[in-house]
């Protein structure tokens, strides 16, 4: 008859298989293993991933807690608990470094594939990429898409001046993605260093880094390309860390750099200054003074100087309800989208620890007042880059809340440090996974599918081969591959009475996406045909028309024909083949390991297993 030890061993074997499978699904969603048709179904039912992931995490948490209560000592020898313990004990130069590297590789690869698969568009890749390219080629911060106005008319983003020289090195949008993603990936490093400086605890600091790795608002900003505001988070975190290390000048310069990423970042920097000042840190008063000066420059000089009253909405219009408190229809906009859901999505991943320390209202108050009282709905969504700047404050406040909780000696009559070390780290990881959204590998698999279409690859090559000397009017999706030229126009985007508006009405070429073109754009193309424009190239769904007085050399037409006939690069097939092989080998290794562990336990052998 089987002994009780054997029964326990078999039971633990089953638990380990279940926990390992759940962890693998939550991290990867079985990407590259399941057939694409299955993933297509899941992508069309996006909530399936969300609810299945949450359900599995809850099941794993309940199972872990029950097994922990059954036998606390042997619980930590189970897989993948033992593996997680090993990961948390690895030196930070390796653990944090590898975490940042994986983050960079996954985000950058997704951006490359999105761009290759025509997943980027005018808003905002083509728009900002063209301004940066223009600045690097002599047209200082000018956007032809809006008719040749200065970009400060819409947003204060002088950081683009520092990005422009990238195109002197390599004239490719992918290079811009590369450098920007490298910078944003350092947020994990700065978050760890800040946590280590404040908590003095490697394990807690590494868990903060893991939380940043899975933090959905920050990742969504990167994968909704392209916004310079995403650079604000690493700048703020690095600046705060340098101030902690008493390198105040360097820290303040980085906070200024963060403000240069977008005008609304001043509210986050006010929070930094107010918090430091509340702690009697003199640098806080310097930060406040700098932020006041920057605010005066942005809203008192640059905005009035460059804003075109006829074309660009005054930002103060988003607070019109404060002037008219009895117009209820204006106040209703504050509930779109749901501000409570926004707060849960932003602060939930760190278990709302952001509100668990004295002075949180100084740090978070300015930006939350602006976001919750503005009729600008973007300030309350996490699906783009609108939380940039706020992300860093959430991380900072969570670290401070974590430190305050760990410093308490008693809670409900129990010793806090003991309870703390047992449950809070695990709960933080639990929270990070619950709010992490669709696993990154699933996103990559989706983009591999789009990028593997030969038609997408051919169209991208054709668009990028058009010389920058041609002015182009393009539909939105194709604009992202046409942005490296001084004169790029989009249907109904150029403002009336702007310097380049007349030129936008007679472009050299018109590039049309026949799938995504709307009826108004189609009518405009028909109008151009009556003016003498003619079709010179067609490859479903791409059509290119030229102005009557513009000549297209045969070499360019031949190049387009060459790209038309190029074979596709099956990225998805190669990746899935290698991934399946590697995962199969690892699966067999883990299964054999579990079986050997069960046999050793049955024989009561105290070995390394």
ChimeraX attribute file (.defattr): number of C-alpha atoms within 10 A of each C-alpha:
attribute: neighborCount
match mode: 1-to-1
recipient: residues
	/A:1	4
	/A:2	7
	/A:3	9
	/A:4	10
	/A:5	13
	/A:6	17
	/A:7	12
	/A:8	14
	/A:9	19
	/A:10	18
	/A:11	12
	/A:12	20
	/A:13	18
	/A:14	13
	/A:15	19
	/A:16	19
	/A:17	16
	/A:18	18
	/A:19	22
	/A:20	17
	/A:21	15
	/A:22	19
	/A:23	18
	/A:24	12
	/A:25	18
	/A:26	23
	/A:27	18
	/A:28	17
	/A:29	22
	/A:30	18
	/A:31	22
	/A:32	24
	/A:33	17
	/A:34	12
	/A:35	11
	/A:36	15
	/A:37	9
	/A:38	9
	/A:39	19
	/A:40	13
	/A:41	11
	/A:42	14
	/A:43	16
	/A:44	9
	/A:45	11
	/A:46	13
	/A:47	13
	/A:48	14
	/A:49	19
	/A:50	17
	/A:51	13
	/A:52	14
	/A:53	25
	/A:54	19
	/A:55	14
	/A:56	19
	/A:57	21
	/A:58	14
	/A:59	15
	/A:60	19
	/A:61	16
	/A:62	12
	/A:63	14
	/A:64	18
	/A:65	14
	/A:66	13
	/A:67	17
	/A:68	14
	/A:69	10
	/A:70	11
	/A:71	10
	/A:72	12
	/A:73	9
	/A:74	11
	/A:75	18
	/A:76	16
	/A:77	13
	/A:78	19
	/A:79	21
	/A:80	18
	/A:81	16
	/A:82	13
	/A:83	13
	/A:84	11
	/A:85	14
	/A:86	10
	/A:87	15
	/A:88	17
	/A:89	13
	/A:90	14
	/A:91	12
	/A:92	19
	/A:93	9
	/A:94	11
	/A:95	17
	/A:96	24
	/A:97	15
	/A:98	12
	/A:99	19
	/A:100	22
	/A:101	15
	/A:102	14
	/A:103	23
	/A:104	21
	/A:105	15
	/A:106	16
	/A:107	24
	/A:108	22
	/A:109	18
	/A:110	22
	/A:111	25
	/A:112	22
	/A:113	22
	/A:114	24
	/A:115	26
	/A:116	24
	/A:117	23
	/A:118	20
	/A:119	19
	/A:120	25
	/A:121	22
	/A:122	25
	/A:123	16
	/A:124	17
	/A:125	22
	/A:126	26
	/A:127	25
	/A:128	23
	/A:129	28
	/A:130	29
	/A:131	27
	/A:132	29
	/A:133	30
	/A:134	24
	/A:135	22
	/A:136	20
	/A:137	16
	/A:138	10
	/A:139	16
	/A:140	17
	/A:141	24
	/A:142	22
	/A:143	28
	/A:144	32
	/A:145	28
	/A:146	26
	/A:147	24
	/A:148	23
	/A:149	21
	/A:150	20
	/A:151	21
	/A:152	22
	/A:153	21
	/A:154	19
	/A:155	18
	/A:156	21
	/A:157	21
	/A:158	19
	/A:159	19
	/A:160	21
	/A:161	18
	/A:162	11
	/A:163	18
	/A:164	21
	/A:165	16
	/A:166	18
	/A:167	19
	/A:168	11
	/A:169	9
	/A:170	11
	/A:171	13
	/A:172	16
	/A:173	21
	/A:174	15
	/A:175	15
	/A:176	18
	/A:177	20
	/A:178	17
	/A:179	13
	/A:180	20
	/A:181	22
	/A:182	18
	/A:183	16
	/A:184	23
	/A:185	26
	/A:186	22
	/A:187	27
	/A:188	24
	/A:189	23
	/A:190	24
	/A:191	28
	/A:192	27
	/A:193	23
	/A:194	24
	/A:195	28
	/A:196	18
	/A:197	15
	/A:198	16
	/A:199	19
	/A:200	13
	/A:201	12
	/A:202	19
	/A:203	21
	/A:204	23
	/A:205	26
	/A:206	28
	/A:207	20
	/A:208	28
	/A:209	25
	/A:210	22
	/A:211	24
	/A:212	29
	/A:213	21
	/A:214	23
	/A:215	25
	/A:216	22
	/A:217	25
	/A:218	27
	/A:219	24
	/A:220	20
	/A:221	22
	/A:222	26
	/A:223	19
	/A:224	19
	/A:225	25
	/A:226	25
	/A:227	24
	/A:228	23
	/A:229	24
	/A:230	29
	/A:231	27
	/A:232	30
	/A:233	30
	/A:234	26
	/A:235	28
	/A:236	32
	/A:237	30
	/A:238	24
	/A:239	26
	/A:240	26
	/A:241	23
	/A:242	19
	/A:243	19
	/A:244	16
	/A:245	12
	/A:246	12
	/A:247	13
	/A:248	20
	/A:249	14
	/A:250	15
	/A:251	24
	/A:252	23
	/A:253	16
	/A:254	21
	/A:255	28
	/A:256	22
	/A:257	19
	/A:258	30
	/A:259	30
	/A:260	25
	/A:261	26
	/A:262	23
	/A:263	21
	/A:264	22
	/A:265	25
	/A:266	26
	/A:267	24
	/A:268	29
	/A:269	30
	/A:270	25
	/A:271	26
	/A:272	28
	/A:273	24
	/A:274	24
	/A:275	23
	/A:276	24
	/A:277	18
	/A:278	16
	/A:279	11
	/A:280	11
	/A:281	15
	/A:282	13
	/A:283	19
	/A:284	24
	/A:285	18
	/A:286	17
	/A:287	25
	/A:288	21
	/A:289	14
	/A:290	20
	/A:291	24
	/A:292	15
	/A:293	12
	/A:294	18
	/A:295	20
	/A:296	13
	/A:297	12
	/A:298	21
	/A:299	15
	/A:300	12
	/A:301	12
	/A:302	16
	/A:303	20
	/A:304	14
	/A:305	12
	/A:306	17
	/A:307	19
	/A:308	18
	/A:309	10
	/A:310	10
	/A:311	15
	/A:312	12
	/A:313	13
	/A:314	15
	/A:315	13
	/A:316	10
	/A:317	13
	/A:318	16
	/A:319	16
	/A:320	15
	/A:321	20
	/A:322	14
	/A:323	9
	/A:324	11
	/A:325	11
	/A:326	10
	/A:327	12
	/A:328	10
	/A:329	10
	/A:330	16
	/A:331	19
	/A:332	11
	/A:333	17
	/A:334	19
	/A:335	14
	/A:336	14
	/A:337	14
	/A:338	13
	/A:339	18
	/A:340	12
	/A:341	12
	/A:342	16
	/A:343	16
	/A:344	13
	/A:345	18
	/A:346	24
	/A:347	20
	/A:348	20
	/A:349	27
	/A:350	27
	/A:351	20
	/A:352	18
	/A:353	23
	/A:354	23
	/A:355	18
	/A:356	17
	/A:357	17
	/A:358	14
	/A:359	17
	/A:360	20
	/A:361	16
	/A:362	18
	/A:363	26
	/A:364	25
	/A:365	18
	/A:366	18
	/A:367	23
	/A:368	19
	/A:369	11
	/A:370	15
	/A:371	23
	/A:372	18
	/A:373	20
	/A:374	23
	/A:375	23
	/A:376	17
	/A:377	19
	/A:378	16
	/A:379	24
	/A:380	25
	/A:381	21
	/A:382	20
	/A:383	16
	/A:384	21
	/A:385	25
	/A:386	23
	/A:387	24
	/A:388	30
	/A:389	30
	/A:390	26
	/A:391	26
	/A:392	25
	/A:393	23
	/A:394	22
	/A:395	27
	/A:396	25
	/A:397	24
	/A:398	25
	/A:399	27
	/A:400	24
	/A:401	22
	/A:402	28
	/A:403	20
	/A:404	15
	/A:405	19
	/A:406	18
	/A:407	13
	/A:408	12
	/A:409	12
	/A:410	12
	/A:411	11
	/A:412	6
	/A:413	7
	/A:414	10
	/A:415	12
	/A:416	17
	/A:417	15
	/A:418	11
	/A:419	13
	/A:420	15
	/A:421	13
	/A:422	11
	/A:423	11
	/A:424	16
	/A:425	18
	/A:426	14
	/A:427	14
	/A:428	22
	/A:429	18
	/A:430	21
	/A:431	20
	/A:432	24
	/A:433	24
	/A:434	21
	/A:435	23
	/A:436	25
	/A:437	22
	/A:438	21
	/A:439	20
	/A:440	20
	/A:441	18
	/A:442	20
	/A:443	19
	/A:444	22
	/A:445	21
	/A:446	21
	/A:447	24
	/A:448	25
	/A:449	18
	/A:450	22
	/A:451	25
	/A:452	19
	/A:453	17
	/A:454	18
	/A:455	21
	/A:456	19
	/A:457	22
	/A:458	22
	/A:459	23
	/A:460	20
	/A:461	16
	/A:462	20
	/A:463	19
	/A:464	16
	/A:465	15
	/A:466	20
	/A:467	12
	/A:468	15
	/A:469	11
	/A:470	16
	/A:471	22
	/A:472	28
	/A:473	26
	/A:474	24
	/A:475	23
	/A:476	23
	/A:477	21
	/A:478	25
	/A:479	29
	/A:480	28
	/A:481	28
	/A:482	29
	/A:483	29
	/A:484	26
	/A:485	19
	/A:486	24
	/A:487	25
	/A:488	28
	/A:489	32
	/A:490	23
	/A:491	16
	/A:492	14
	/A:493	13
	/A:494	25
	/A:495	20
	/A:496	14
	/A:497	11
	/A:498	15
	/A:499	15
	/A:500	20
	/A:501	19
	/A:502	13
	/A:503	17
	/A:504	26
	/A:505	13
	/A:506	17
	/A:507	21
	/A:508	22
	/A:509	24
	/A:510	23
	/A:511	24
	/A:512	24
	/A:513	17
	/A:514	14
	/A:515	9
	/A:516	12
	/A:517	14
	/A:518	11
	/A:519	9
	/A:520	11
	/A:521	17
	/A:522	13
	/A:523	11
	/A:524	12
	/A:525	18
	/A:526	12
	/A:527	12
	/A:528	18
	/A:529	16
	/A:530	9
	/A:531	12
	/A:532	12
	/A:533	23
	/A:534	16
	/A:535	14
	/A:536	12
	/A:537	14
	/A:538	14
	/A:539	14
	/A:540	10
	/A:541	13
	/A:542	18
	/A:543	15
	/A:544	20
	/A:545	23
	/A:546	23
	/A:547	19
	/A:548	13
	/A:549	9
	/A:550	12
	/A:551	9
	/A:552	14
	/A:553	8
	/A:554	9
	/A:555	9
	/A:556	14
	/A:557	14
	/A:558	11
	/A:559	14
	/A:560	21
	/A:561	15
	/A:562	12
	/A:563	17
	/A:564	18
	/A:565	11
	/A:566	12
	/A:567	11
	/A:568	14
	/A:569	13
	/A:570	14
	/A:571	16
	/A:572	20
	/A:573	14
	/A:574	10
	/A:575	14
	/A:576	18
	/A:577	12
	/A:578	12
	/A:579	15
	/A:580	16
	/A:581	13
	/A:582	11
	/A:583	14
	/A:584	13
	/A:585	12
	/A:586	12
	/A:587	13
	/A:588	11
	/A:589	11
	/A:590	15
	/A:591	15
	/A:592	12
	/A:593	14
	/A:594	21
	/A:595	14
	/A:596	13
	/A:597	19
	/A:598	20
	/A:599	16
	/A:600	16
	/A:601	18
	/A:602	18
	/A:603	10
	/A:604	11
	/A:605	11
	/A:606	8
	/A:607	8
	/A:608	6
	/A:609	14
